[in-house]
Amino acid sequence: MTKFALFGAGFIGKVHANNIAAHPRATLQYVYDINTEAAQQVASRLGAHVASTPEEIWAADDVDCIPIGLGGSNPALPWRWIPSSPRLRARTSRTHR
């Protein structure tokens, strides 16, 4: 089972969330959005937790993959959301080969 956390709960984020939920070997663990109401709606519908900060997702031990569901005028993660911890670098280097 691949465990996902999702950045974004708008239109694109919902598309990602629905695809994750529909896959038999995937589970959505966390949803984060600056609009906490949108994150809560997606998370409650799919049985996930709402992350209160991006750092909560980065620190989670029960996450294998983090798709980015941001679109519109801000389709990239702000750099301040991306930690530089050795643990995260180890995790991302395994998944991006």
N, C-alpha and C positions, 0 to 999 in steps of 0.2 A: 504494500500500500504506500503510495506516494502522498506525503502530507504537504499541503500548500498553505501559504499565507498570501494575502492579496493586498496590494497597495491600490486603492481606488475603488469606489463604490458607485460611480456614475454609470453612464451608458456602457463604456468599454469594460469597466470593472464588473458590471453585471453579466456581460457576455462571458468574460473569463470565469466568473463564479458559477454560472449555469453549466458551462462546459466541464468544469471540475466536478461539480455535483453529479453530472450525468455519467461520468466515467466510473466503471466498476472498481478500478484499482486506484482511486484518488479520493482524498478527503480534504475538505477545506477546514483548516484549523483556526485561522485568524483573518480578520478584515480590518484594514485601517483606512480611514479617510479623514481629511480635515473637517468634513461635514459628518459629525458623529451620528446624526440622525440617519443619514444614508447608510453609513457603515452598520448601524444597528439593524436597519431593515434587511439588508443582505444577510448579515450574520444570523439573525433570528430565523429567517426563512430557511436557511441551509444548515442550521445547527452548529455554527462556528462561534468563536469568541470575538468580541470587539477589542482590538488592541488600542490602548489609550495613547500610545506614542509609537513612532517608527522603531525606536530603540527596543521596545518590547518584542517586536517581531525579530529583530536581529539577534536578540539574546535568547530567543526560544530554542529549546533543544528538540522540540517536536515538529520541526519544519524542514522539509527537504528542498522545496522550490518556492520562489517568490516571483510570480508574474507581476508585471506592472500594468495596471489598468487605468492609466492616466491619459487623457486626451485633451481635446480642445486647445486652449491657448497655453497650457502648461503640460506638455506630454512627457516630460522627463522628471526624474527624481531630483529634488534639490540636493546639492552636494552635501549639505549639512546632515541629510538623512542617512548618508552612507558612511558607516563607521570604518575605522582603519584598524580594527583589532586583529591580532594574529589568528584568532579562532575563526573569524569570518573569512579572512583571506584563505585559510585552509579549506573552509567549506566551499567557497566559490571556485577555487582552483580545481577542485574535484569535479565540479559540475560543468565547467566551461572549457572542456578540452576538445 
